[in-house]
């Protein structure tokens, strides 16, 4: 129990009475009576105020927090007493995660409930720990303050961004995929299975007119063709040292930013979510100095949870990634043709030569897609106007690096693989759209 400024003020009012007692003795009795009254007020404040056992506090949040996004945390305070409760709550959240609000003031009426909210923004995937919930509240008369610790310690896991998958699922139900830059997954392919007949519209191709149905109904009828299912898509994820580099987020300049690997994991999971939703098979391989984990392609919702559990705690390793060894392993274990989406980083043309030779062999059976995250610093400096000698030097270096990168990508394309080099913020949409386009074109 702590004194409040109001109580200290009441006590200090007795000081003049005590000092005056040296000249007027009866003031000492007045001071004693006054302090007894103040003490009675304090006792009444303690007795009338809610006791700690009349307060229930609970923390609510998703069982799995999403990386790099604002995750809602709700604190519920239930006052089971007949007196009002004014308080301030401090939640012992994981210190590694920035929050938008640190102290949460609130008020719960007699037998009332108060709901407080704040947001966490996890910066790294993995396992973390919430602590207790600490509350300070004043007495109903404002003469004392209590600090109470409510046990609420519990572990929490930070997973790749699941909010995007939920958003995608909602938008696909509403037919609004284009609002987030994605192609409609109902696009028609060159190859596939007959689905149903419908009336002809002005945007339909003539070759899709079903002439028998047109003759029967006496109006143009077209056949809907849905792209083939049961195709295999495997995400190959580089977890080597180059993927540990952070990527600055312009929308959150104060944050250190997610790593390249974080963006890749988010994208790989979103791609798997879309692939499984299309009835295809999704798989995954992670590697650094060696192959770390391989999940063979499967269908169904259970497969998404397998991939999620395998990827949520994948961390970059400070070793050179052996991509040729990973591709050799994959070629030995994946016999059926598949779209192999390779997430990696390309540093130097000489280092890319072993990769190119393996891609040439891989492309005989599979369709490789090499995905890299472009460096905004290089692209920005390469196109920046020159104002002095230092700026000229930086621009020349940036242009040389950009030329080397283009050379590597051109060599990869000549080996029979596809390439995709995009900024981190456009990675997910670009990869998913590429998969949908390839599926439309029946290239899987």
FIROLO-990223 format. One record per residue (C-alpha): x, y, z; residue number from 0; residue in three letters. Coordinates in nm, 3 decimals. Example, Ala and Ser with C-alpha at 12.3 -4.5 7.8 and 13.67 -1.06 7.14 Angstrom:
2
[r [1.230,-0.450,0.780],0,'ALA']
[r [1.367,-0.106,0.714],1,'SER']
***
This chain:
444
[r [0.000,0.000,0.000],0,'UNK']
[r [0.135,0.341,-0.101],1,'UNK']
[r [0.033,0.692,0.011],2,'UNK']
[r [-0.121,0.924,-0.246],3,'UNK']
[r [-0.051,1.297,-0.291],4,'UNK']
[r [-0.391,1.365,-0.132],5,'UNK']
[r [-0.294,1.180,0.187],6,'UNK']
[r [0.043,1.356,0.204],7,'UNK']
[r [-0.131,1.691,0.166],8,'UNK']
[r [-0.371,1.609,0.451],9,'UNK']
[r [-0.080,1.509,0.674],10,'UNK']
[r [0.118,1.822,0.590],11,'UNK']
[r [-0.176,2.037,0.698],12,'UNK']
[r [-0.101,1.924,1.054],13,'UNK']
[r [0.247,2.076,1.045],14,'UNK']
[r [0.132,2.436,1.120],15,'UNK']
[r [-0.074,2.306,1.413],16,'UNK']
[r [0.223,2.119,1.558],17,'UNK']
[r [0.451,2.421,1.508],18,'UNK']
[r [0.195,2.653,1.668],19,'UNK']
[r [0.172,2.428,1.974],20,'UNK']
[r [0.503,2.577,2.092],21,'UNK']
[r [0.320,2.906,2.146],22,'UNK']
[r [-0.039,2.789,2.198],23,'UNK']
[r [-0.030,2.452,2.385],24,'UNK']
[r [-0.388,2.347,2.310],25,'UNK']
[r [-0.300,2.336,1.937],26,'UNK']
[r [-0.114,2.013,2.010],27,'UNK']
[r [-0.445,1.848,2.102],28,'UNK']
[r [-0.603,1.991,1.788],29,'UNK']
[r [-0.319,1.842,1.583],30,'UNK']
[r [-0.362,1.502,1.749],31,'UNK']
[r [-0.738,1.502,1.687],32,'UNK']
[r [-0.681,1.610,1.327],33,'UNK']
[r [-0.432,1.331,1.263],34,'UNK']
[r [-0.669,1.078,1.420],35,'UNK']
[r [-0.940,1.195,1.180],36,'UNK']
[r [-0.697,1.164,0.887],37,'UNK']
[r [-0.609,0.815,1.006],38,'UNK']
[r [-0.978,0.730,1.020],39,'UNK']
[r [-1.023,0.854,0.666],40,'UNK']
[r [-0.730,0.635,0.557],41,'UNK']
[r [-0.876,0.329,0.729],42,'UNK']
[r [-1.215,0.400,0.573],43,'UNK']
[r [-1.050,0.434,0.233],44,'UNK']
[r [-0.885,0.094,0.274],45,'UNK']
[r [-1.206,-0.074,0.393],46,'UNK']
[r [-1.432,0.082,0.130],47,'UNK']
[r [-1.203,0.026,-0.169],48,'UNK']
[r [-1.203,-0.293,-0.378],49,'UNK']
[r [-0.974,-0.562,-0.243],50,'UNK']
[r [-0.726,-0.736,-0.477],51,'UNK']
[r [-0.929,-1.056,-0.451],52,'UNK']
[r [-1.229,-0.865,-0.590],53,'UNK']
[r [-1.044,-0.785,-0.913],54,'UNK']
[r [-0.998,-1.031,-1.199],55,'UNK']
[r [-0.753,-0.957,-1.480],56,'UNK']
[r [-0.715,-1.157,-1.801],57,'UNK']
[r [-0.500,-1.118,-2.113],58,'UNK']
[r [-0.642,-1.219,-2.452],59,'UNK']
[r [-0.455,-1.251,-2.781],60,'UNK']
[r [-0.409,-1.488,-3.072],61,'UNK']
[r [-0.243,-1.815,-2.979],62,'UNK']
[r [0.015,-1.739,-3.249],63,'UNK']
[r [0.137,-1.385,-3.305],64,'UNK']
[r [0.213,-1.274,-3.660],65,'UNK']
[r [0.555,-1.145,-3.753],66,'UNK']
[r [0.599,-0.782,-3.854],67,'UNK']
[r [0.235,-0.684,-3.806],68,'UNK']
[r [0.035,-0.513,-3.533],69,'UNK']
[r [-0.107,-0.793,-3.315],70,'UNK']
[r [-0.396,-0.698,-3.089],71,'UNK']
[r [-0.365,-0.774,-2.716],72,'UNK']
[r [-0.671,-0.721,-2.497],73,'UNK']
[r [-0.664,-0.682,-2.118],74,'UNK']
[r [-0.996,-0.754,-1.946],75,'UNK']
[r [-1.043,-0.612,-1.594],76,'UNK']
[r [-1.348,-0.733,-1.400],77,'UNK']
[r [-1.447,-0.545,-1.083],78,'UNK']
[r [-1.657,-0.774,-0.861],79,'UNK']
[r [-1.690,-0.518,-0.580],80,'UNK']
[r [-1.967,-0.265,-0.516],81,'UNK']
[r [-1.724,0.029,-0.551],82,'UNK']
[r [-1.583,0.194,-0.865],83,'UNK']
[r [-1.228,0.108,-0.965],84,'UNK']
[r [-0.986,0.350,-1.132],85,'UNK']
[r [-0.654,0.197,-1.227],86,'UNK']
[r [-0.349,0.185,-1.452],87,'UNK']
[r [-0.232,-0.147,-1.598],88,'UNK']
[r [0.116,-0.239,-1.721],89,'UNK']
[r [0.145,-0.568,-1.906],90,'UNK']
[r [0.479,-0.749,-1.894],91,'UNK']
[r [0.495,-0.822,-2.266],92,'UNK']
[r [0.809,-0.969,-2.430],93,'UNK']
[r [1.070,-0.693,-2.422],94,'UNK']
[r [1.184,-0.779,-2.776],95,'UNK']
[r [0.853,-0.655,-2.917],96,'UNK']
[r [0.773,-0.282,-2.952],97,'UNK']
[r [0.425,-0.173,-2.845],98,'UNK']
[r [0.211,0.130,-2.922],99,'UNK']
[r [0.105,0.191,-2.557],100,'UNK']
[r [0.299,0.101,-2.243],101,'UNK']
[r [0.062,0.210,-1.963],102,'UNK']
[r [-0.311,0.146,-1.994],103,'UNK']
[r [-0.542,0.361,-1.776],104,'UNK']
[r [-0.898,0.246,-1.723],105,'UNK']
[r [-1.208,0.253,-1.507],106,'UNK']
[r [-1.452,-0.022,-1.412],107,'UNK']
[r [-1.778,0.058,-1.237],108,'UNK']
[r [-1.930,-0.147,-0.956],109,'UNK']
[r [-1.957,-0.507,-1.078],110,'UNK']
[r [-1.834,-0.374,-1.411],111,'UNK']
[r [-1.594,-0.481,-1.684],112,'UNK']
[r [-1.326,-0.274,-1.855],113,'UNK']
[r [-1.155,-0.371,-2.182],114,'UNK']
[r [-0.812,-0.228,-2.263],115,'UNK']
[r [-0.621,-0.278,-2.587],116,'UNK']
[r [-0.271,-0.237,-2.719],117,'UNK']
[r [-0.072,-0.372,-3.014],118,'UNK']
[r [0.251,-0.571,-3.032],119,'UNK']
[r [0.473,-0.570,-3.339],120,'UNK']
[r [0.706,-0.874,-3.325],121,'UNK']
[r [1.035,-0.832,-3.509],122,'UNK']
[r [1.157,-1.192,-3.503],123,'UNK']
[r [0.998,-1.534,-3.527],124,'UNK']
[r [1.036,-1.786,-3.244],125,'UNK']
[r [0.934,-1.857,-2.885],126,'UNK']
[r [0.873,-1.577,-2.634],127,'UNK']
[r [0.726,-1.531,-2.287],128,'UNK']
[r [0.462,-1.298,-2.147],129,'UNK']
[r [0.505,-1.202,-1.782],130,'UNK']
[r [0.250,-1.097,-1.521],131,'UNK']
[r [0.005,-0.807,-1.533],132,'UNK']
[r [0.073,-0.526,-1.284],133,'UNK']
[r [-0.207,-0.293,-1.171],134,'UNK']
[r [-0.204,0.023,-0.963],135,'UNK']
[r [-0.532,0.161,-0.835],136,'UNK']
[r [-0.634,0.435,-0.591],137,'UNK']
[r [-0.881,0.398,-0.307],138,'UNK']
[r [-1.230,0.539,-0.347],139,'UNK']
[r [-1.138,0.830,-0.118],140,'UNK']
[r [-0.804,0.880,-0.291],141,'UNK']
[r [-0.591,0.841,0.022],142,'UNK']
[r [-0.401,0.523,-0.062],143,'UNK']
[r [-0.275,0.340,-0.368],144,'UNK']
[r [-0.225,-0.030,-0.415],145,'UNK']
[r [0.002,-0.212,-0.656],146,'UNK']
[r [-0.105,-0.567,-0.734],147,'UNK']
[r [0.064,-0.828,-0.950],148,'UNK']
[r [-0.173,-1.070,-1.122],149,'UNK']
[r [-0.009,-1.397,-1.236],150,'UNK']
[r [-0.041,-1.417,-1.615],151,'UNK']
[r [0.289,-1.564,-1.730],152,'UNK']
[r [0.255,-1.776,-2.042],153,'UNK']
[r [0.461,-1.866,-2.350],154,'UNK']
[r [0.373,-1.733,-2.693],155,'UNK']
[r [0.499,-1.815,-3.039],156,'UNK']
[r [0.565,-1.567,-3.317],157,'UNK']
[r [0.479,-1.720,-3.652],158,'UNK']
[r [0.516,-1.585,-4.004],159,'UNK']
[r [0.249,-1.338,-4.107],160,'UNK']
[r [-0.079,-1.531,-4.077],161,'UNK']
[r [-0.291,-1.218,-4.106],162,'UNK']
[r [-0.223,-1.199,-4.481],163,'UNK']
[r [-0.347,-1.555,-4.527],164,'UNK']
[r [-0.667,-1.472,-4.338],165,'UNK']
[r [-0.711,-1.156,-4.543],166,'UNK']
[r [-0.662,-1.355,-4.864],167,'UNK']
[r [-0.916,-1.614,-4.752],168,'UNK']
[r [-1.170,-1.339,-4.681],169,'UNK']
[r [-1.112,-1.159,-5.011],170,'UNK']
[r [-1.134,-1.477,-5.216],171,'UNK']
[r [-1.475,-1.542,-5.061],172,'UNK']
[r [-1.584,-1.193,-5.163],173,'UNK']
[r [-1.420,-1.208,-5.506],174,'UNK']
[r [-1.204,-0.904,-5.425],175,'UNK']
[r [-0.850,-1.036,-5.478],176,'UNK']
[r [-0.759,-0.748,-5.706],177,'UNK']
[r [-0.784,-0.506,-5.414],178,'UNK']
[r [-0.452,-0.645,-5.285],179,'UNK']
[r [-0.293,-0.676,-5.630],180,'UNK']
[r [-0.356,-1.049,-5.685],181,'UNK']
[r [-0.489,-1.208,-5.998],182,'UNK']
[r [-0.818,-1.389,-5.968],183,'UNK']
[r [-0.755,-1.759,-5.915],184,'UNK']
[r [-1.063,-1.826,-6.127],185,'UNK']
[r [-0.876,-1.728,-6.443],186,'UNK']
[r [-0.909,-1.984,-6.716],187,'UNK']
[r [-0.616,-2.188,-6.833],188,'UNK']
[r [-0.515,-2.331,-7.165],189,'UNK']
[r [-0.536,-2.678,-7.018],190,'UNK']
[r [-0.763,-2.813,-6.751],191,'UNK']
[r [-1.092,-2.975,-6.676],192,'UNK']
[r [-1.444,-2.885,-6.793],193,'UNK']
[r [-1.642,-2.718,-6.514],194,'UNK']
[r [-1.976,-2.582,-6.643],195,'UNK']
[r [-2.156,-2.397,-6.924],196,'UNK']
[r [-2.265,-2.034,-6.917],197,'UNK']
[r [-2.389,-1.761,-7.148],198,'UNK']
[r [-2.141,-1.593,-7.381],199,'UNK']
[r [-2.012,-1.245,-7.290],200,'UNK']
[r [-1.828,-0.991,-7.506],201,'UNK']
[r [-1.493,-1.063,-7.334],202,'UNK']
[r [-1.499,-1.438,-7.404],203,'UNK']
[r [-1.279,-1.599,-7.669],204,'UNK']
[r [-1.455,-1.749,-7.971],205,'UNK']
[r [-1.262,-2.076,-7.936],206,'UNK']
[r [-1.436,-2.142,-7.603],207,'UNK']
[r [-1.785,-2.143,-7.757],208,'UNK']
[r [-1.957,-2.478,-7.715],209,'UNK']
[r [-2.134,-2.513,-8.050],210,'UNK']
[r [-2.353,-2.808,-7.951],211,'UNK']
[r [-2.488,-2.625,-7.648],212,'UNK']
[r [-2.525,-2.309,-7.858],213,'UNK']
[r [-2.740,-2.499,-8.110],214,'UNK']
[r [-2.958,-2.650,-7.836],215,'UNK']
[r [-3.023,-2.322,-7.656],216,'UNK']
[r [-3.030,-2.098,-7.965],217,'UNK']
[r [-2.784,-1.855,-7.805],218,'UNK']
[r [-2.404,-1.846,-7.770],219,'UNK']
[r [-2.282,-2.069,-7.484],220,'UNK']
[r [-1.923,-2.100,-7.362],221,'UNK']
[r [-1.757,-2.375,-7.160],222,'UNK']
[r [-1.582,-2.282,-6.836],223,'UNK']
[r [-1.250,-2.459,-6.802],224,'UNK']
[r [-1.087,-2.470,-6.460],225,'UNK']
[r [-0.712,-2.504,-6.442],226,'UNK']
[r [-0.578,-2.848,-6.363],227,'UNK']
[r [-0.534,-2.953,-6.002],228,'UNK']
[r [-0.296,-3.187,-5.821],229,'UNK']
[r [0.016,-3.010,-5.944],230,'UNK']
[r [0.324,-2.985,-5.723],231,'UNK']
[r [0.478,-2.661,-5.593],232,'UNK']
[r [0.785,-2.666,-5.367],233,'UNK']
[r [0.936,-2.362,-5.191],234,'UNK']
[r [1.316,-2.389,-5.154],235,'UNK']
[r [1.430,-2.146,-4.885],236,'UNK']
[r [1.787,-2.025,-4.840],237,'UNK']
[r [1.862,-1.973,-4.468],238,'UNK']
[r [2.229,-1.880,-4.513],239,'UNK']
[r [2.411,-1.570,-4.393],240,'UNK']
[r [2.306,-1.345,-4.682],241,'UNK']
[r [1.942,-1.390,-4.583],242,'UNK']
[r [2.011,-1.240,-4.238],243,'UNK']
[r [2.041,-0.889,-4.382],244,'UNK']
[r [1.761,-0.658,-4.261],245,'UNK']
[r [1.534,-0.481,-4.508],246,'UNK']
[r [1.419,-0.136,-4.398],247,'UNK']
[r [1.044,-0.076,-4.396],248,'UNK']
[r [0.963,0.283,-4.505],249,'UNK']
[r [0.630,0.270,-4.319],250,'UNK']
[r [0.810,0.200,-3.987],251,'UNK']
[r [1.139,0.396,-3.998],252,'UNK']
[r [1.205,0.343,-3.626],253,'UNK']
[r [1.199,-0.037,-3.654],254,'UNK']
[r [1.513,-0.231,-3.750],255,'UNK']
[r [1.311,-0.405,-4.020],256,'UNK']
[r [1.250,-0.768,-4.101],257,'UNK']
[r [1.529,-0.979,-4.244],258,'UNK']
[r [1.528,-1.111,-4.599],259,'UNK']
[r [1.452,-1.453,-4.456],260,'UNK']
[r [1.148,-1.316,-4.271],261,'UNK']
[r [1.004,-1.180,-4.595],262,'UNK']
[r [1.080,-1.507,-4.772],263,'UNK']
[r [0.912,-1.719,-4.503],264,'UNK']
[r [0.602,-1.498,-4.510],265,'UNK']
[r [0.588,-1.527,-4.889],266,'UNK']
[r [0.649,-1.903,-4.893],267,'UNK']
[r [0.363,-1.960,-4.650],268,'UNK']
[r [0.127,-1.734,-4.843],269,'UNK']
[r [0.220,-1.915,-5.163],270,'UNK']
[r [0.154,-2.251,-4.997],271,'UNK']
[r [-0.182,-2.125,-4.871],272,'UNK']
[r [-0.286,-2.027,-5.224],273,'UNK']
[r [-0.147,-2.348,-5.376],274,'UNK']
[r [-0.337,-2.567,-5.131],275,'UNK']
[r [-0.651,-2.362,-5.186],276,'UNK']
[r [-0.626,-2.437,-5.559],277,'UNK']
[r [-0.618,-2.810,-5.491],278,'UNK']
[r [-0.247,-2.843,-5.568],279,'UNK']
[r [0.030,-3.003,-5.364],280,'UNK']
[r [0.260,-2.778,-5.156],281,'UNK']
[r [0.601,-2.872,-5.017],282,'UNK']
[r [0.905,-2.704,-4.867],283,'UNK']
[r [1.282,-2.742,-4.835],284,'UNK']
[r [1.506,-2.527,-4.614],285,'UNK']
[r [1.884,-2.526,-4.629],286,'UNK']
[r [2.195,-2.338,-4.524],287,'UNK']
[r [2.529,-2.521,-4.520],288,'UNK']
[r [2.325,-2.837,-4.576],289,'UNK']
[r [1.963,-2.939,-4.617],290,'UNK']
[r [1.789,-2.864,-4.287],291,'UNK']
[r [1.434,-2.981,-4.352],292,'UNK']
[r [1.228,-3.125,-4.635],293,'UNK']
[r [0.851,-3.166,-4.636],294,'UNK']
[r [0.725,-3.357,-4.937],295,'UNK']
[r [0.435,-3.202,-5.128],296,'UNK']
[r [0.090,-3.290,-4.998],297,'UNK']
[r [-0.264,-3.157,-5.016],298,'UNK']
[r [-0.503,-3.028,-4.754],299,'UNK']
[r [-0.527,-2.795,-4.458],300,'UNK']
[r [-0.312,-3.025,-4.243],301,'UNK']
[r [-0.023,-2.971,-4.483],302,'UNK']
[r [-0.039,-2.595,-4.430],303,'UNK']
[r [-0.005,-2.647,-4.055],304,'UNK']
[r [0.292,-2.879,-4.114],305,'UNK']
[r [0.462,-2.609,-4.318],306,'UNK']
[r [0.373,-2.345,-4.061],307,'UNK']
[r [0.519,-2.545,-3.773],308,'UNK']
[r [0.834,-2.615,-3.973],309,'UNK']
[r [0.894,-2.254,-4.074],310,'UNK']
[r [0.793,-2.044,-3.773],311,'UNK']
[r [1.131,-2.079,-3.600],312,'UNK']
[r [1.365,-2.102,-3.900],313,'UNK']
[r [1.650,-1.857,-3.835],314,'UNK']
[r [1.934,-1.746,-4.065],315,'UNK']
[r [2.265,-1.923,-4.005],316,'UNK']
[r [2.599,-1.746,-4.040],317,'UNK']
[r [2.730,-1.990,-4.301],318,'UNK']
[r [2.748,-1.991,-4.679],319,'UNK']
[r [2.437,-2.148,-4.826],320,'UNK']
[r [2.500,-2.456,-5.041],321,'UNK']
[r [2.222,-2.416,-5.298],322,'UNK']
[r [2.365,-2.669,-5.548],323,'UNK']
[r [2.359,-2.939,-5.278],324,'UNK']
[r [2.000,-2.848,-5.191],325,'UNK']
[r [1.891,-2.871,-5.555],326,'UNK']
[r [2.066,-3.206,-5.595],327,'UNK']
[r [1.885,-3.336,-5.287],328,'UNK']
[r [1.553,-3.209,-5.419],329,'UNK']
[r [1.604,-3.360,-5.764],330,'UNK']
[r [1.668,-3.698,-5.600],331,'UNK']
[r [1.360,-3.684,-5.374],332,'UNK']
[r [1.106,-3.517,-5.606],333,'UNK']
[r [1.040,-3.737,-5.906],334,'UNK']
[r [0.720,-3.576,-6.031],335,'UNK']
[r [0.737,-3.250,-6.225],336,'UNK']
[r [0.697,-2.950,-5.996],337,'UNK']
[r [0.725,-2.574,-5.984],338,'UNK']
[r [1.041,-2.522,-5.776],339,'UNK']
[r [1.033,-2.172,-5.624],340,'UNK']
[r [1.388,-2.098,-5.508],341,'UNK']
[r [1.420,-1.809,-5.261],342,'UNK']
[r [1.785,-1.707,-5.241],343,'UNK']
[r [2.028,-1.416,-5.280],344,'UNK']
[r [2.279,-1.375,-5.562],345,'UNK']
[r [2.605,-1.208,-5.468],346,'UNK']
[r [2.859,-1.258,-5.748],347,'UNK']
[r [2.860,-1.403,-6.102],348,'UNK']
[r [3.138,-1.650,-6.019],349,'UNK']
[r [2.947,-1.782,-5.716],350,'UNK']
[r [2.636,-1.825,-5.930],351,'UNK']
[r [2.799,-2.057,-6.187],352,'UNK']
[r [2.747,-2.381,-5.986],353,'UNK']
[r [2.384,-2.279,-5.934],354,'UNK']
[r [2.331,-2.224,-6.305],355,'UNK']
[r [2.465,-2.567,-6.398],356,'UNK']
[r [2.235,-2.733,-6.143],357,'UNK']
[r [1.938,-2.530,-6.265],358,'UNK']
[r [2.006,-2.650,-6.618],359,'UNK']
[r [1.978,-3.012,-6.502],360,'UNK']
[r [1.679,-2.937,-6.278],361,'UNK']
[r [1.485,-2.772,-6.560],362,'UNK']
[r [1.482,-3.095,-6.763],363,'UNK']
[r [1.218,-3.235,-6.529],364,'UNK']
[r [1.089,-2.939,-6.329],365,'UNK']
[r [1.009,-2.571,-6.376],366,'UNK']
[r [1.251,-2.370,-6.157],367,'UNK']
[r [1.164,-2.015,-6.053],368,'UNK']
[r [1.452,-1.825,-5.893],369,'UNK']
[r [1.321,-1.548,-5.665],370,'UNK']
[r [1.549,-1.276,-5.528],371,'UNK']
[r [1.488,-0.959,-5.327],372,'UNK']
[r [1.621,-0.650,-5.500],373,'UNK']
[r [1.829,-0.408,-5.296],374,'UNK']
[r [1.654,-0.068,-5.279],375,'UNK']
[r [1.983,0.100,-5.187],376,'UNK']
[r [2.148,-0.016,-5.509],377,'UNK']
[r [1.854,0.068,-5.734],378,'UNK']
[r [1.805,0.404,-5.564],379,'UNK']
[r [2.171,0.512,-5.589],380,'UNK']
[r [2.205,0.384,-5.946],381,'UNK']
[r [1.926,0.615,-6.061],382,'UNK']
[r [2.013,0.912,-5.839],383,'UNK']
[r [2.143,1.237,-5.995],384,'UNK']
[r [2.516,1.302,-5.943],385,'UNK']
[r [2.609,1.622,-5.759],386,'UNK']
[r [2.968,1.563,-5.646],387,'UNK']
[r [3.257,1.318,-5.683],388,'UNK']
[r [3.145,1.100,-5.392],389,'UNK']
[r [2.795,1.069,-5.538],390,'UNK']
[r [2.951,0.979,-5.873],391,'UNK']
[r [3.162,0.706,-5.711],392,'UNK']
[r [2.860,0.563,-5.527],393,'UNK']
[r [2.656,0.566,-5.846],394,'UNK']
[r [2.929,0.387,-6.044],395,'UNK']
[r [2.957,0.118,-5.777],396,'UNK']
[r [2.578,0.078,-5.763],397,'UNK']
[r [2.554,0.053,-6.142],398,'UNK']
[r [2.830,-0.210,-6.147],399,'UNK']
[r [2.649,-0.417,-5.884],400,'UNK']
[r [2.320,-0.378,-6.071],401,'UNK']
[r [2.486,-0.489,-6.397],402,'UNK']
[r [2.635,-0.795,-6.226],403,'UNK']
[r [2.294,-0.884,-6.087],404,'UNK']
[r [2.130,-0.851,-6.428],405,'UNK']
[r [2.404,-1.067,-6.577],406,'UNK']
[r [2.339,-1.343,-6.323],407,'UNK']
[r [1.963,-1.328,-6.383],408,'UNK']
[r [2.015,-1.346,-6.759],409,'UNK']
[r [2.237,-1.653,-6.720],410,'UNK']
[r [1.975,-1.818,-6.500],411,'UNK']
[r [1.707,-1.754,-6.761],412,'UNK']
[r [1.926,-1.904,-7.033],413,'UNK']
[r [1.963,-2.217,-6.819],414,'UNK']
[r [1.589,-2.281,-6.852],415,'UNK']
[r [1.473,-2.129,-6.522],416,'UNK']
[r [1.244,-1.834,-6.463],417,'UNK']
[r [1.355,-1.535,-6.256],418,'UNK']
[r [1.180,-1.283,-6.035],419,'UNK']
[r [1.373,-0.994,-5.878],420,'UNK']
[r [1.143,-0.763,-5.681],421,'UNK']
[r [1.150,-0.542,-5.369],422,'UNK']
[r [1.069,-0.709,-5.038],423,'UNK']
[r [0.740,-0.521,-5.005],424,'UNK']
[r [0.618,-0.663,-5.339],425,'UNK']
[r [0.755,-1.013,-5.288],426,'UNK']
[r [0.437,-1.193,-5.180],427,'UNK']
[r [0.208,-1.047,-5.446],428,'UNK']
[r [0.466,-1.101,-5.722],429,'UNK']
[r [0.535,-1.465,-5.633],430,'UNK']
[r [0.168,-1.558,-5.593],431,'UNK']
[r [0.076,-1.384,-5.920],432,'UNK']
[r [0.357,-1.567,-6.099],433,'UNK']
[r [0.225,-1.901,-5.974],434,'UNK']
[r [-0.129,-1.812,-6.086],435,'UNK']
[r [-0.007,-1.698,-6.427],436,'UNK']
[r [0.194,-2.016,-6.481],437,'UNK']
[r [-0.107,-2.219,-6.378],438,'UNK']
[r [-0.327,-2.031,-6.623],439,'UNK']
[r [-0.079,-2.101,-6.900],440,'UNK']
[r [-0.067,-2.473,-6.809],441,'UNK']
[r [0.310,-2.460,-6.763],442,'UNK']
[r [0.321,-2.648,-6.432],443,'UNK']
***
